């Protein structure tokens, strides 16, 4: 699924219990309470971000966007007087981002400099979400959550100062939902250079009528080695098992993939004997235009970037031509977003 990352430049872990974290030093963030000024986002109407925080999001492929998946979220201030009266934890404003009748993948970030490699840091943030599948059902009274979407809300630190929210350098928290109530999450990391980047991330699963995230009272402080060990020592939450990879020696690859609206994936590893251009061929069955809009593939290079891609919206036979380096592994990922449909695939070179 070919996606486009949008990082809007404007003038981020472990989940700990919802408790107040005592300050260990001065707060190193700018505008940690998300108060004024809120400045417009370039090329996006009616959206404003608390300066100097920066919004980012990953917009889906055209077929995803048409179905309400991975839309560009809206960003604006929440006011203390807005119903139900808890959208701001302290002060006048909090930062919110959201989308109605759709989901999104993204959040905000702030890059902070002035560190030495080896310094221990802690990032804390108060978060809340509101998720209502359909207000007309009457189960979301008082602007509270009802049949909510899993929000996959988390924070992270990139100790190298990078600004890619998909970087493997980021130390992420376990995920939380925090429906209708403020909770504090924190993470500790060791700076690897003069700058670090703090991320807030969310990906609601469902295309609910209301999928809103609220942020307030962020903090970044230097901490002692002992404090770092206390935060970092618990075992991280187990990550979801990745889709199994079919070894290159097993090519050509045949299989089936049962689709779901969140995306189902099949992976295959490809290693070429010689450097140069190669063509991979994928056949998908059954096929019609609707199925084609919901299925396709991506080829990832050794740097983790997409080297080639294709979508089945033209034909059930897809081809990808790209340059390879001999002996280097490339990963082919087939996807199926067609809910409940079993898709057969045949992958060859």
Secondary structure as the mmCIF struct_conf table of DSSP 4:
data_model
#
loop_
_struct_conf.conf_type_id
_struct_conf.id
_struct_conf.beg_label_comp_id
_struct_conf.beg_label_asym_id
_struct_conf.beg_label_seq_id
_struct_conf.end_label_comp_id
_struct_conf.end_label_asym_id
_struct_conf.end_label_seq_id
STRN STRN1 UNK A 4 UNK A 7
BEND BEND1 UNK A 18 UNK A 18
HELX_LH_PP_P HELX_LH_PP_P1 UNK A 20 UNK A 23
BEND BEND2 UNK A 25 UNK A 25
BEND BEND3 UNK A 30 UNK A 31
TURN_TY1_P TURN_TY1_P1 UNK A 32 UNK A 33
BEND BEND4 UNK A 36 UNK A 36
STRN STRN2 UNK A 38 UNK A 40
HELX_LH_PP_P HELX_LH_PP_P2 UNK A 41 UNK A 41
TURN_TY1_P TURN_TY1_P2 UNK A 42 UNK A 43
TURN_TY1_P TURN_TY1_P3 UNK A 45 UNK A 46
STRN STRN3 UNK A 48 UNK A 50
TURN_TY1_P TURN_TY1_P4 UNK A 51 UNK A 52
STRN STRN4 UNK A 54 UNK A 59
HELX_LH_PP_P HELX_LH_PP_P3 UNK A 60 UNK A 61
HELX_RH_AL_P HELX_RH_AL_P1 UNK A 62 UNK A 66
TURN_TY1_P TURN_TY1_P5 UNK A 67 UNK A 68
BEND BEND5 UNK A 70 UNK A 70
HELX_LH_PP_P HELX_LH_PP_P4 UNK A 71 UNK A 73
STRN STRN5 UNK A 74 UNK A 79
TURN_TY1_P TURN_TY1_P6 UNK A 80 UNK A 81
BEND BEND6 UNK A 82 UNK A 82
TURN_TY1_P TURN_TY1_P7 UNK A 83 UNK A 86
BEND BEND7 UNK A 87 UNK A 87
BEND BEND8 UNK A 89 UNK A 92
STRN STRN6 UNK A 93 UNK A 99
BEND BEND9 UNK A 100 UNK A 102
STRN STRN7 UNK A 106 UNK A 113
TURN_TY1_P TURN_TY1_P8 UNK A 117 UNK A 118
STRN STRN8 UNK A 120 UNK A 132
BEND BEND10 UNK A 133 UNK A 133
HELX_RH_3T_P HELX_RH_3T_P1 UNK A 135 UNK A 137
BEND BEND11 UNK A 138 UNK A 138
BEND BEND12 UNK A 140 UNK A 140
TURN_TY1_P TURN_TY1_P9 UNK A 141 UNK A 143
STRN STRN9 UNK A 146 UNK A 146
BEND BEND13 UNK A 147 UNK A 147
HELX_LH_PP_P HELX_LH_PP_P5 UNK A 148 UNK A 150
STRN STRN10 UNK A 153 UNK A 153
STRN STRN11 UNK A 154 UNK A 158
TURN_TY1_P TURN_TY1_P10 UNK A 159 UNK A 160
TURN_TY1_P TURN_TY1_P11 UNK A 165 UNK A 166
TURN_TY1_P TURN_TY1_P12 UNK A 168 UNK A 169
STRN STRN12 UNK A 170 UNK A 172
HELX_LH_PP_P HELX_LH_PP_P6 UNK A 173 UNK A 175
STRN STRN13 UNK A 176 UNK A 176
STRN STRN14 UNK A 179 UNK A 179
TURN_TY1_P TURN_TY1_P13 UNK A 180 UNK A 180
BEND BEND14 UNK A 181 UNK A 181
STRN STRN15 UNK A 183 UNK A 190
BEND BEND15 UNK A 193 UNK A 194
STRN STRN16 UNK A 195 UNK A 202
BEND BEND16 UNK A 205 UNK A 206
BEND BEND17 UNK A 209 UNK A 209
STRN STRN17 UNK A 210 UNK A 223
HELX_RH_AL_P HELX_RH_AL_P2 UNK A 225 UNK A 232
BEND BEND18 UNK A 234 UNK A 234
HELX_LH_PP_P HELX_LH_PP_P7 UNK A 235 UNK A 244
STRN STRN18 UNK A 245 UNK A 246
HELX_LH_PP_P HELX_LH_PP_P8 UNK A 247 UNK A 247
HELX_RH_3T_P HELX_RH_3T_P2 UNK A 248 UNK A 250
BEND BEND19 UNK A 252 UNK A 252
STRN STRN19 UNK A 253 UNK A 258
TURN_TY1_P TURN_TY1_P14 UNK A 261 UNK A 262
STRN STRN20 UNK A 264 UNK A 271
BEND BEND20 UNK A 273 UNK A 275
STRN STRN21 UNK A 276 UNK A 285
BEND BEND21 UNK A 286 UNK A 286
HELX_RH_AL_P HELX_RH_AL_P3 UNK A 289 UNK A 293
TURN_TY1_P TURN_TY1_P15 UNK A 294 UNK A 294
STRN STRN22 UNK A 295 UNK A 300
TURN_TY1_P TURN_TY1_P16 UNK A 302 UNK A 303
BEND BEND22 UNK A 304 UNK A 305
STRN STRN23 UNK A 306 UNK A 311
TURN_TY1_P TURN_TY1_P17 UNK A 312 UNK A 313
BEND BEND23 UNK A 314 UNK A 314
BEND BEND24 UNK A 316 UNK A 316
STRN STRN24 UNK A 317 UNK A 324
TURN_TY1_P TURN_TY1_P18 UNK A 326 UNK A 327
STRN STRN25 UNK A 329 UNK A 336
BEND BEND25 UNK A 338 UNK A 338
TURN_TY1_P TURN_TY1_P19 UNK A 339 UNK A 340
STRN STRN26 UNK A 342 UNK A 348
#
